[in-house]
Amino acid sequence: MLHFFEKGQGPALLFLHGFCESGEIWRYFADSLSTQYRILCPDLPGFGDSPMTSPITSLEEVALQLEEWLDALHIQNPIVMGHSLGGYLALALLDRMGDRIQAIGLFHSTAFADDLEKKKMRNRTLTFLKKHRVSKFVASFVPQLFPEHRRIELADELASAIEDGKRSSLEGLLAYTIAMRDRVDRLAVLQEFAGPKLLLAGTLDSSVKIDSSRAQQSAFTHYIELEGVGHLGMVEEKVRTLEVVQNFVREVLK
C-alpha cells in the first residue's frame, strides 16, 4: 500500500521523489500548484511511510505498482515529474503507459543507463550500506547532493533532507541501488513519446553530470539548465524551479 498525500483539484500532476527521499520533498510545489491542479506525491515503497510489501528486483516492478495505484485512483493522462530515481521510474512508467501519460518531466535525472563508473559507485554504496546501515549512509550521502559552497547557506534544507532520508528502509536502499545499477537505457522510449518532455539539469550536479544532460538534450522538447545548482534544484532554488514547472505545465495544458 503506497502512502501518499494529494492536494487540489483539476488536471493530475504526479511527482515522484528520488533515492533517500520521500514525497515530502515536493511539499512546497504541492502547496503552490494545488490552486490549479490535483497534485499527487507518493512515498515509493521502502521510503518514507510506504513499506516494501514485496521484494523489489527491478524498477519495472515499482512502475507496475505505480500504474496500478494510478488506476485505483482513476487517474487518467497525468503529467509525471520525477527527481533522479523518480525520473527513472517516470521513464519506466512511460514505457508501460505510453500515450496514457500526457507529459513527462525529469529533474536531475537521465534516460541513459548507468555507465561502468556509475555501476562501480552503486556497488560501493551496497558495500557501505551493508556495513554501516541507514543512518550513517544518509549522513554521508545527502550532503553530497548539495553544492559544497552552499551547504552552510542551505543548512536547514540539508538537515531536513537528512532527517527525511533516515526514514528510508535498509532493504529499500539496497533494492533500489541494485535496480538503478541494472536499469535499461530508455532514450528510445523518450524519443518515441510524442508528448511534451522536460529535462531540468543543474550545472553543478555531481550525480547526473551536466555533460550527460547536454548529450540527451535533443530528446526533450524543453531543456532547462540551472546555473550553480547541484542535484536538488527543487530544494536549492525552489522559486526558480517552480517557475519552470508552472511554465511547462501551462504549455502542456494550453
Backbone torsions as a table, in degrees:
resi	resn	phi	psi	omega
1	MET	NA	121.7	179.7
2	LEU	-80.8	129.1	169.6
3	HIS	-83.3	138.9	178.9
4	PHE	-155.3	162.9	167.4
5	PHE	-123.3	149.2	176.7
6	GLU	-134.6	157.0	-175.3
7	LYS	-154.9	137.1	174.4
8	GLY	88.7	176.3	179.6
9	GLN	-135.0	157.8	179.2
10	GLY	120.8	-159.1	177.8
11	PRO	-55.7	142.3	-173.4
12	ALA	-85.9	128.5	172.9
13	LEU	-116.8	119.2	179.5
14	LEU	-102.7	124.6	179.1
15	PHE	-112.7	122.5	-178.6
16	LEU	-109.5	125.0	-177.0
17	HIS	-79.7	172.5	-178.6
18	GLY	-97.1	-171.4	-180.0
19	PHE	-65.0	133.4	179.1
20	CYS	69.2	28.2	-179.9
21	GLU	-132.3	-176.0	171.8
22	SER	-144.2	177.4	178.5
23	GLY	-58.8	-20.4	-178.7
24	GLU	-61.4	-21.9	-178.5
25	ILE	-64.9	-18.1	-179.5
26	TRP	-98.7	9.2	-173.6
27	ARG	-57.8	-44.3	-180.0
28	TYR	-61.1	-41.8	179.3
29	PHE	-66.5	-42.4	179.9
30	ALA	-62.0	-44.5	-179.8
31	ASP	-61.0	-40.6	-175.8
32	SER	-77.0	-40.3	-173.0
33	LEU	-86.6	-17.2	-173.5
34	SER	-71.1	-8.2	175.0
35	THR	-69.8	-20.0	-177.4
36	GLN	-123.9	-21.2	-171.4
37	TYR	-133.6	163.0	172.9
38	ARG	-92.2	113.8	-175.3
39	ILE	-102.3	128.9	177.9
40	LEU	-122.1	126.0	-176.4
41	CYS	-130.6	92.3	179.4
42	PRO	-82.6	156.1	162.8
43	ASP	-89.0	121.6	177.8
44	LEU	-63.1	151.1	-179.2
45	PRO	-54.2	128.3	-179.2
46	GLY	95.7	-6.6	179.2
47	PHE	-122.2	155.5	176.8
48	GLY	54.4	-125.6	-177.5
49	ASP	-102.6	11.7	178.1
50	SER	-99.6	115.6	178.0
51	PRO	-73.4	159.2	169.4
52	MET	-88.1	104.9	-176.3
53	THR	-83.4	-15.5	175.5
54	SER	-150.0	155.9	-179.1
55	PRO	-60.4	143.0	177.4
56	ILE	-108.4	120.9	178.6
57	THR	-114.2	-9.6	179.7
58	SER	-155.6	159.3	175.8
59	LEU	-67.8	-27.9	178.5
60	GLU	-60.4	-36.7	178.4
61	GLU	-64.8	-39.9	178.4
62	VAL	-69.1	-39.3	177.8
63	ALA	-61.1	-38.6	176.9
64	LEU	-62.8	-43.2	177.3
65	GLN	-60.5	-41.9	179.8
66	LEU	-65.6	-40.6	178.4
67	GLU	-63.0	-44.8	179.4
68	GLU	-63.9	-37.5	178.0
69	TRP	-65.4	-44.5	176.8
70	LEU	-61.3	-42.4	178.9
71	ASP	-62.2	-41.3	-179.7
72	ALA	-64.3	-30.2	178.5
73	LEU	-89.4	0.2	-178.9
74	HIS	58.8	38.8	177.1
75	ILE	-87.1	122.2	179.8
76	GLN	-120.6	141.2	176.9
77	ASN	53.0	50.0	179.4
78	PRO	-72.6	157.3	164.1
79	ILE	-91.5	124.1	-173.5
80	VAL	-110.9	123.9	177.8
81	MET	-118.2	136.8	-179.9
82	GLY	-140.1	138.3	176.7
83	HIS	-98.7	122.2	173.0
84	SER	55.3	-112.1	173.5
85	LEU	-52.3	-40.3	178.1
86	GLY	-61.2	-30.8	175.6
87	GLY	-70.2	-40.0	176.0
88	TYR	-61.0	-39.5	-180.0
89	LEU	-72.0	-35.2	175.9
90	ALA	-60.4	-40.1	178.4
91	LEU	-69.2	-38.7	176.9
92	ALA	-65.5	-36.0	176.6
93	LEU	-68.2	-40.4	176.8
94	LEU	-62.0	-39.1	177.7
95	ASP	-60.3	-36.4	180.0
96	ARG	-80.7	-44.6	-167.6
97	MET	-98.2	-21.5	176.6
98	GLY	54.4	-124.7	-174.5
99	ASP	-72.5	-1.3	172.9
100	ARG	-77.7	-4.7	170.6
101	ILE	-103.9	133.3	-174.1
102	GLN	-81.5	-38.0	-179.2
103	ALA	-161.7	160.4	-178.5
104	ILE	-134.4	142.0	177.2
105	GLY	-132.8	129.5	177.8
106	LEU	-110.2	129.0	175.4
107	PHE	-107.1	116.3	175.4
108	HIS	49.3	50.9	-177.2
109	SER	-139.7	-176.3	-175.2
110	THR	-154.9	149.5	174.3
111	ALA	-86.8	-13.1	179.9
112	PHE	-74.2	150.8	170.3
113	ALA	-73.9	166.3	174.9
114	ASP	-62.9	136.8	171.1
115	ASP	-84.2	179.0	-174.2
116	LEU	-61.0	-40.8	179.2
117	GLU	-61.9	-43.2	-179.4
118	LYS	-68.4	-37.8	177.7
119	LYS	-61.7	-40.2	177.6
120	LYS	-63.6	-39.0	177.6
121	MET	-63.5	-41.3	177.4
122	ARG	-61.1	-40.4	-179.7
123	ASN	-66.2	-36.1	175.6
124	ARG	-66.0	-37.4	176.4
125	THR	-60.4	-44.3	179.0
126	LEU	-59.5	-44.9	180.0
127	THR	-62.3	-44.4	-179.3
128	PHE	-63.9	-45.4	-179.0
129	LEU	-61.1	-43.8	-178.9
130	LYS	-64.8	-31.9	-177.9
131	LYS	-84.6	-43.1	-169.4
132	HIS	-108.8	-13.0	178.2
133	ARG	70.9	-170.2	-165.0
134	VAL	-68.9	-53.5	-169.3
135	SER	-59.0	-47.0	-178.5
136	LYS	-68.2	-37.2	178.0
137	PHE	-62.8	-48.9	-177.2
138	VAL	-60.5	-41.6	-178.8
139	ALA	-63.4	-27.2	179.6
140	SER	-94.8	-29.2	-175.0
141	PHE	-80.2	-48.5	-170.8
142	VAL	-62.5	-43.6	-179.1
143	PRO	-58.0	-29.4	-179.1
144	GLN	-67.2	-17.6	179.4
145	LEU	-74.9	-20.4	-179.8
146	PHE	-96.2	143.7	174.8
147	PRO	-59.8	136.6	-173.7
148	GLU	-56.6	-39.7	-174.2
149	HIS	-74.7	-6.0	-178.7
150	ARG	-115.9	5.3	-175.2
151	ARG	-66.7	-32.0	177.1
152	ILE	-72.6	-46.6	178.8
153	GLU	-58.3	-39.0	-177.2
154	LEU	-101.2	30.1	-174.9
155	ALA	-58.1	-40.2	-179.8
156	ASP	-66.2	-43.9	179.0
157	GLU	-64.9	-38.2	178.9
158	LEU	-65.5	-45.0	179.0
159	ALA	-62.3	-40.7	179.1
160	SER	-64.8	-41.3	179.1
161	ALA	-64.7	-36.8	178.2
162	ILE	-66.8	-45.0	179.4
163	GLU	-61.9	-41.2	178.6
164	ASP	-65.4	-41.4	179.8
165	GLY	-62.7	-31.8	-178.8
166	LYS	-70.0	-11.0	175.6
167	ARG	-82.0	-4.9	178.0
168	SER	-69.7	147.3	177.1
169	SER	-87.5	149.3	178.1
170	LEU	-61.1	-44.6	-179.2
171	GLU	-63.4	-34.3	177.6
172	GLY	-67.7	-46.4	179.6
173	LEU	-60.9	-42.0	178.8
174	LEU	-65.6	-46.5	-176.3
175	ALA	-64.1	-44.6	-178.3
176	TYR	-71.0	-32.6	177.0
177	THR	-60.9	-43.8	177.5
178	ILE	-66.8	-43.7	-178.4
179	ALA	-64.1	-38.4	177.5
180	MET	-68.8	-42.7	179.6
181	ARG	-58.4	-39.1	-172.6
182	ASP	-99.0	7.5	-175.8
183	ARG	-68.9	156.0	-178.4
184	VAL	-88.0	159.6	173.8
185	ASP	-71.1	131.0	-179.1
186	ARG	-121.5	27.7	178.4
187	LEU	-63.0	-40.5	-179.5
188	ALA	-64.9	-38.1	177.3
189	VAL	-60.2	-44.3	179.8
190	LEU	-64.2	-45.6	-177.5
191	GLN	-64.0	-34.9	-177.5
192	GLU	-77.6	-19.1	-179.5
193	PHE	-72.4	125.8	-173.9
194	ALA	-85.3	-12.1	-176.8
195	GLY	-78.7	174.4	178.0
196	PRO	-63.9	142.5	-175.3
197	LYS	-138.6	122.9	-177.8
198	LEU	-112.8	134.8	167.8
199	LEU	-122.8	123.1	177.1
200	LEU	-111.1	121.5	-174.7
201	ALA	-124.4	151.3	175.8
202	GLY	-107.6	132.5	-177.2
203	THR	-67.1	-20.6	179.8
204	LEU	-109.4	19.5	-179.3
205	ASP	-68.5	119.6	179.9
206	SER	-88.9	-11.9	-179.3
207	SER	-93.9	-45.1	174.3
208	VAL	-118.2	98.5	-173.1
209	LYS	-61.7	145.7	-176.2
210	ILE	-62.1	-32.6	178.4
211	ASP	-62.9	-36.5	178.1
212	SER	-67.0	-41.8	178.0
213	SER	-62.4	-44.0	-179.5
214	ARG	-64.9	-31.0	-178.0
215	ALA	-68.6	-21.4	179.7
216	GLN	-112.5	9.6	-176.3
217	GLN	-53.3	-37.9	-174.6
218	SER	-69.0	-15.7	179.4
219	ALA	-79.4	-9.9	-176.0
220	PHE	-108.4	148.3	174.3
221	THR	-82.5	-24.1	-179.9
222	HIS	-133.2	125.4	-179.9
223	TYR	-132.2	123.9	-177.2
224	ILE	-127.9	128.4	172.3
225	GLU	-105.3	133.2	175.5
226	LEU	-102.0	110.3	-177.3
227	GLU	-67.1	131.5	176.3
228	GLY	75.4	13.0	-178.1
229	VAL	-106.3	142.2	178.8
230	GLY	-88.1	-127.4	-172.9
231	HIS	-95.4	-2.8	-172.5
232	LEU	-130.8	62.2	-177.7
233	GLY	-56.3	-35.3	-176.7
234	MET	-73.7	-8.6	174.1
235	VAL	-106.8	-45.3	-176.5
236	GLU	-69.6	-39.9	-177.9
237	GLU	-133.7	69.4	-173.4
238	LYS	-57.6	-49.5	-173.6
239	VAL	-65.7	-45.6	-178.1
240	ARG	-65.4	-42.2	-179.1
241	THR	-68.8	-40.2	177.1
242	LEU	-60.3	-40.0	179.5
243	GLU	-62.2	-39.6	176.7
244	VAL	-60.2	-45.9	-179.0
245	VAL	-64.4	-46.1	-179.4
246	GLN	-58.5	-44.8	-179.5
247	ASN	-65.2	-41.0	-179.9
248	PHE	-64.8	-48.7	-177.7
249	VAL	-63.8	-40.9	178.8
250	ARG	-59.7	-41.3	179.8
251	GLU	-69.2	-38.8	179.0
252	VAL	-60.9	-40.9	-171.0
253	LEU	-95.3	0.4	-175.9
254	LYS	-68.7	NA	NA
